[in-house]
Amino acid sequence: MPYCVVAYDIPDDRRRLRLSRVLWGMLDRVQKSVFEGELEEHQVDRLEERIRRVVEAREDAIRIYPLCPACRRRIRRIGPSPLRADPDVWVI
């Protein structure tokens, strides 16, 4: 199963929140604007479609990096472990 990293830079607060909620539904947040996790190829395609419906292509920058298993093993992490909670979403 491919490992996918999504990074974004969105100046608009509302779109940024909407995108983080889309990504949160499929990936783990590891930094404030970076999500990652395992997705099937068809899920990556579906995620891209959902992202395109939320963002403004002329203003927002989004990068989707599918990683092969060999590349995933080569990921180097420095610092605290990944975030697991979405600070913008409250569950009651």
C-alpha positions as CSV (number, residue, x, y, z in Angstrom):
1,M,0.0,0.0,0.0
2,P,1.5,3.4,-1.0
3,Y,2.4,5.9,1.7
4,C,1.3,9.4,1.0
5,V,2.5,12.8,2.2
6,V,0.3,15.9,1.7
7,A,1.7,19.4,2.4
8,Y,-0.1,22.7,1.9
9,D,0.3,26.4,2.1
10,I,-3.1,28.2,2.1
11,P,-3.4,31.9,3.0
12,D,-7.2,31.8,3.7
13,D,-8.2,30.6,7.1
14,R,-11.5,29.1,6.0
15,R,-10.1,27.1,3.1
16,R,-7.2,26.0,5.3
17,L,-9.6,24.6,7.9
18,R,-11.8,22.9,5.3
19,L,-8.7,21.3,3.7
20,S,-7.4,20.1,7.1
21,R,-10.8,18.5,7.8
22,V,-10.7,16.7,4.4
23,L,-7.2,15.4,5.1
24,W,-7.9,14.5,8.7
25,G,-10.5,12.1,7.4
26,M,-7.9,10.0,5.5
27,L,-4.5,10.8,6.9
28,D,-2.6,11.5,10.2
29,R,-1.5,15.1,10.9
30,V,2.2,15.2,11.5
31,Q,2.8,18.9,11.4
32,K,0.4,21.8,11.2
33,S,0.3,21.8,7.4
34,V,1.5,18.2,6.7
35,F,-0.5,15.0,6.7
36,E,0.7,11.5,5.9
37,G,-0.5,7.9,5.9
38,E,-1.2,4.8,3.9
39,L,-3.7,5.1,1.1
40,E,-4.6,2.8,-1.8
41,E,-4.0,4.3,-5.3
42,H,-7.8,4.9,-5.8
43,Q,-7.9,6.6,-2.4
44,V,-5.1,9.0,-3.5
45,D,-7.2,9.8,-6.6
46,R,-10.3,10.4,-4.5
47,L,-8.3,12.6,-2.1
48,E,-7.0,14.7,-4.9
49,E,-10.6,15.2,-6.2
50,R,-11.7,16.3,-2.7
51,I,-8.8,18.7,-2.4
52,R,-9.5,20.3,-5.7
53,R,-13.1,21.0,-4.6
54,V,-11.8,22.9,-1.5
55,V,-8.8,24.9,-2.6
56,E,-8.4,27.9,-4.9
57,A,-5.7,26.8,-7.4
58,R,-4.5,30.3,-8.1
59,E,-3.8,31.1,-4.4
60,D,-3.2,27.8,-2.6
61,A,-0.2,25.5,-2.9
62,I,-0.8,21.7,-2.2
63,R,1.7,18.9,-2.8
64,I,0.9,15.2,-2.8
65,Y,3.8,12.9,-2.5
66,P,3.1,9.2,-2.9
67,L,6.0,7.2,-1.5
68,C,7.0,3.7,-2.5
69,P,7.8,1.2,0.3
70,A,11.6,1.7,-0.1
71,C,11.2,5.5,0.1
72,R,9.0,5.2,3.1
73,R,11.7,3.2,5.0
74,R,14.2,6.1,4.2
75,I,12.1,8.8,5.9
76,R,14.2,10.5,8.6
77,R,12.4,12.2,11.5
78,I,14.0,14.7,13.9
79,G,12.0,16.1,16.8
80,P,8.8,15.1,18.5
81,S,6.6,12.3,17.3
82,P,3.8,13.0,14.9
83,L,0.7,14.9,16.0
84,R,-2.3,12.7,16.5
85,A,-5.0,15.2,17.5
86,D,-6.5,17.9,15.2
87,P,-6.5,21.1,17.3
88,D,-9.3,22.6,15.0
89,V,-11.8,19.8,15.7
90,W,-13.5,19.1,19.0
91,V,-15.3,15.8,19.6
92,I,-17.9,15.9,22.3
